Amino acid sequence: MQTIDTPPQFIQHTDHELLDAYSKTITGVVGGIAESVVHIEVAKKIADRRTRQERVTQGSGSGFIISSDGFIVTNHHVIEGAGDIKVSLADGRKVTAELKGSDRSTDIAVLKIYENSLKALSFANSDQLQVGQIAIAIGNPLGLQHTVTAGVVSALGRTLRASDGRLIDDVIQTDASLNPGNSGGPLVNSVGQVIGVNTAMIPTAHGICFAVSGNIAAYVTGKLIMQGRVKRGYLGLAGQLVNLTERMIAANRLEKRTGVYISEIEADIPAYNTELHTGDIIVGFNDHPIGSVDDLHKQLNEQTIGHRVAVQVLRGGHKTTITVIPGEMR
């Protein structure tokens, strides 16, 4: 039997082609959105602890244009307490900005500059994000304007604690490097749409950074532009997490093993809370199980303000339904 020797077949390495395509994607995105990213400078008055006198300090951050007539998104913590806000555009112009609204609970703020024909960025539907997809951050870390870092979406559905104690839900984790000054800048996808607003990093970690999701940022931004604030419900109580006994859970058929113990109730507030008692344990709100203060905060949204809501509490170990009418948190 005759055999025919054939030369071995080698797979062609195309890493350079893949890297070239990746590079072209990044440069294309940056070229398309760079002029929409701005540098924000703020002057804040703070009290000197030693002299007890006010002094002015300078701060900076990033932001991005979302409308051709000058609405800009940034972080709440970038402009918090600022008396003077300046915005530097990509063409070198520096203009005064007006604060239109700010939301501490999501760390989002909206500024307005009175310029026209500006190039705006659009928000992507962040519900469609996938772990591993490209994420590109542009901002002004340490005052170095239009610095670009790139990586991937590392995780979805994270939570961050805002400065007012509430949880920011649906936070994006990325390994696109962030530094002081990146705050408020855009995190974008491979077609230049905003998937998140860069908000935080962990100084002791490498490659762990966070952004408020595009969907939350878009919702909050719309409310701030139209109303100047995001409305949230308020019950006027102080509560803390408490573990429930197995007997309580079984006897009352509870879904969660913890509840919110009411330690204090405010009186004479624009909310109806008189049916609540100190010592009650909240375990349900508007047909949603409650296991923590964060669960309760999540349910106290704009739709509950001024409306009668059924609340389930444990009182003397037995589940009881009472009625509250949340007021608006100020």
C-alpha positions in Angstrom: 0.0 0.0 0.0 1.4 3.4 -1.0 1.2 6.3 1.3 1.6 10.0 0.3 3.4 12.2 2.8 1.7 15.6 3.2 3.4 18.5 4.9 2.0 19.4 8.4 -0.6 22.2 8.4 0.1 25.1 10.8 -2.6 27.4 12.1 -1.9 31.0 11.2 -1.6 33.2 14.2 -3.8 36.2 13.8 -3.3 37.9 17.2 -2.0 41.0 15.5 -5.2 41.2 13.5 -7.3 40.9 16.7 -5.2 43.5 18.5 -5.4 45.8 15.5 -9.2 45.5 15.4 -9.3 46.1 19.2 -7.1 49.2 18.8 -9.2 50.5 16.0 -12.3 50.1 18.1 -10.9 52.1 21.0 -9.4 54.9 18.8 -12.7 55.1 16.9 -14.8 55.4 20.0 -12.4 58.0 21.5 -12.4 60.0 18.3 -16.1 60.1 18.3 -16.8 61.1 21.9 -13.8 63.0 23.2 -15.2 66.4 22.5 -18.3 65.5 24.6 -16.2 64.9 27.7 -15.5 68.0 29.9 -13.2 68.9 32.8 -15.0 70.3 35.8 -13.3 72.7 38.3 -15.0 73.7 41.5 -14.3 76.1 44.4 -15.6 74.9 47.8 -15.7 76.7 51.1 -14.7 74.6 54.1 -14.1 75.4 57.7 -10.6 75.1 59.0 -10.6 73.1 62.2 -7.7 74.9 63.7 -8.7 78.5 62.9 -12.4 77.9 62.6 -12.4 80.2 59.6 -13.7 79.4 56.2 -11.2 78.8 53.4 -11.6 78.1 49.7 -10.4 74.8 48.3 -10.2 73.7 44.7 -11.5 70.4 43.4 -12.0 68.8 40.0 -13.7 66.0 38.2 -15.1 65.0 34.9 -18.4 65.1 33.1 -20.0 64.6 29.7 -22.5 66.5 27.5 -25.9 64.9 27.0 -27.6 67.7 25.0 -26.6 70.1 22.3 -27.7 73.0 24.4 -25.4 72.3 27.3 -26.7 69.8 29.8 -23.9 68.0 31.5 -23.8 64.9 33.7 -21.3 64.4 36.5 -21.1 63.0 40.1 -22.8 64.6 43.1 -19.6 64.4 45.1 -17.7 66.3 42.5 -19.9 69.4 42.9 -21.2 69.0 46.5 -20.8 72.2 48.4 -19.4 74.1 45.4 -19.9 77.8 45.2 -18.4 78.2 41.8 -18.3 75.7 39.0 -16.3 76.0 35.8 -16.4 73.7 32.8 -13.5 73.3 30.3 -14.6 72.1 26.9 -12.4 70.1 24.5 -11.7 73.2 22.3 -10.2 75.0 25.3 -13.1 77.2 26.2 -13.8 77.6 29.9 -17.3 78.6 30.9 -19.3 79.0 34.1 -21.8 76.2 34.8 -25.1 76.3 36.7 -26.2 73.4 38.9 -29.6 72.2 37.8 -30.0 69.4 40.3 -28.1 66.8 42.3 -29.0 63.5 43.8 -26.9 62.3 46.7 -28.5 58.9 46.8 -27.2 57.9 43.3 -24.2 60.3 43.2 -25.5 61.9 40.0 -25.7 65.7 39.3 -26.7 67.7 36.3 -25.0 71.0 35.2 -26.1 73.5 32.6 -23.8 75.6 30.4 -25.2 78.2 28.0 -23.6 77.1 24.8 -25.1 75.7 21.6 -24.3 73.2 18.9 -22.5 70.9 21.4 -21.9 67.3 20.6 -23.9 65.1 23.0 -23.5 61.5 24.1 -26.5 59.1 24.4 -27.2 56.5 27.1 -27.2 52.8 26.2 -29.7 50.3 27.7 -27.5 49.0 30.5 -29.8 46.1 31.1 -28.3 44.5 27.9 -24.7 44.6 29.2 -22.8 41.4 29.4 -19.8 40.6 31.6 -16.7 40.7 29.5 -17.7 43.3 27.0 -15.5 46.3 26.2 -15.7 49.2 28.6 -13.9 52.5 27.9 -13.5 55.3 30.4 -12.6 58.9 29.5 -12.0 61.6 32.0 -9.5 63.9 33.7 -7.6 61.9 36.3 -5.3 64.1 38.4 -6.1 67.0 36.1 -4.8 65.2 33.0 -7.5 66.0 30.6 -9.0 63.4 28.2 -7.2 60.4 29.6 -8.4 57.1 28.1 -8.4 53.7 29.9 -10.0 50.6 28.5 -11.0 47.2 29.9 -14.1 45.1 30.3 -17.3 45.0 32.3 -16.1 42.8 35.2 -19.4 42.3 37.0 -23.0 43.6 37.0 -25.5 44.2 39.7 -23.1 45.4 42.4 -24.2 47.9 45.1 -22.4 50.9 46.5 -23.2 52.9 49.7 -24.0 56.5 48.8 -23.0 59.4 51.1 -26.5 59.6 52.5 -26.5 56.0 53.6 -28.7 54.6 50.8 -27.6 51.9 48.5 -26.9 52.6 44.9 -28.3 49.6 43.0 -27.3 48.1 39.6 -23.7 49.3 39.8 -21.2 48.2 37.1 -17.8 46.9 38.1 -15.0 47.4 35.6 -11.3 47.1 35.3 -10.9 50.2 33.2 -8.6 52.1 35.4 -10.0 55.1 37.3 -8.1 57.7 39.4 -9.1 60.8 41.3 -10.6 63.2 38.8 -12.2 60.5 36.7 -15.4 60.8 38.8 -18.4 61.9 36.7 -16.8 60.9 33.4 -18.5 58.4 31.0 -18.0 54.7 30.8 -18.9 53.8 27.2 -19.3 50.7 25.1 -17.7 49.8 21.7 -20.0 52.2 19.8 -19.6 55.2 22.1 -22.8 55.0 24.1 -22.7 55.7 27.8 -23.2 52.5 29.8 -22.3 54.1 33.1 -21.1 57.1 35.0 -17.7 56.5 36.7 -18.1 57.1 40.4 -15.7 55.2 42.6 -12.5 53.1 43.0 -11.0 51.1 45.7 -7.6 52.6 46.5 -6.2 49.4 48.0 -7.2 47.3 45.1 -6.1 47.0 41.5 -8.5 46.9 38.6 -11.7 47.2 40.7 -13.7 50.4 39.8 -17.4 51.2 39.7 -19.9 53.1 37.6 -23.5 54.0 38.2 -25.4 52.1 35.4 -26.6 54.0 32.4 -30.3 53.3 33.0 -30.2 54.6 36.6 -28.2 57.7 35.4 -30.6 58.4 32.6 -33.6 58.1 34.9 -32.1 60.4 37.5 -30.8 62.8 35.0 -34.3 63.2 33.5 -35.8 63.9 36.9 -33.1 66.4 37.8 -33.6 68.4 34.6 -37.4 68.4 34.9 -37.9 68.7 38.6 -34.5 69.6 40.1 -34.6 66.6 42.4 -35.5 62.9 42.6 -38.6 62.4 44.8 -38.4 59.7 47.4 -40.8 58.6 50.1 -40.2 59.2 53.8 -41.8 57.6 56.9 -40.0 59.5 59.6 -38.6 56.6 61.6 -35.3 55.3 62.8 -34.8 51.6 62.2 -32.1 48.9 62.4 -31.7 45.3 61.1 -32.8 42.6 63.6 -32.7 38.8 63.3 -35.9 37.0 63.6 -36.3 33.8 65.6 -37.2 30.5 63.9 -40.5 30.5 65.7 -41.4 34.0 64.4 -40.5 33.0 60.9 -42.5 29.8 60.9 -45.5 31.2 62.8 -45.9 34.2 60.5 -44.8 32.4 57.3 -42.1 35.0 56.6 -39.9 35.0 53.5 -36.9 36.7 55.1 -35.0 35.9 58.3 -34.5 39.6 59.3 -36.6 42.6 59.6 -36.4 46.4 60.5 -36.8 47.1 64.2 -38.3 50.6 64.8 -36.4 52.3 67.5 -37.7 55.9 67.0 -40.7 57.5 65.3 -40.8 61.2 64.4 -44.0 63.2 65.1 -45.4 66.2 63.4 -44.0 65.4 60.0 -45.7 65.5 56.5 -46.3 61.7 56.6 -48.9 59.5 58.3 -47.0 57.1 60.6 -49.1 57.1 63.7 -50.1 53.5 63.3 -46.5 52.4 63.7 -45.2 51.8 67.2 -41.7 51.8 68.6 -40.7 48.2 69.0 -42.5 47.1 65.8 -40.5 45.0 63.3 -41.3 45.9 59.7 -41.4 42.7 57.6 -43.4 43.8 54.6 -44.2 47.0 52.6 -46.7 47.2 49.8 -46.7 43.4 49.3 -42.9 43.3 49.2 -41.0 41.4 51.9 -38.7 43.6 53.9 -35.5 42.3 55.5 -33.4 45.4 55.9 -33.4 49.2 55.9 -32.1 49.0 52.3 -35.2 46.9 51.3 -37.4 49.6 52.8 -35.6 52.4 51.1 -36.0 50.7 47.8 -39.8 50.5 48.2 -40.1 54.2 49.3 -40.1 55.5 45.8 -41.9 58.5 44.2 -45.1 56.4 43.5 -45.7 55.9 47.3 -45.7 59.6 48.2 -49.1 60.7 49.5 -50.7 57.2 48.9 -52.0 54.8 51.5 -49.6 51.8 51.7 -50.1 48.5 53.7 -47.2 47.7 55.9 -46.8 44.3 57.7 -45.2 44.5 61.1 -44.5 42.0 63.9 -46.0 43.3 67.1 -45.8 41.0 70.1 -44.5 38.3 67.8 -47.6 38.3 65.6 -47.9 39.8 62.1 -50.2 42.8 61.8 -51.1 44.9 58.9 -51.2 48.7 59.4 -51.4 51.7 57.0 -48.9 54.4 56.4 -48.9 57.4 54.0 -45.3 58.3 53.1 -44.3 62.0 52.8 -41.6 63.3 50.5 -38.1 63.2 51.7 -36.4 66.6 51.7 
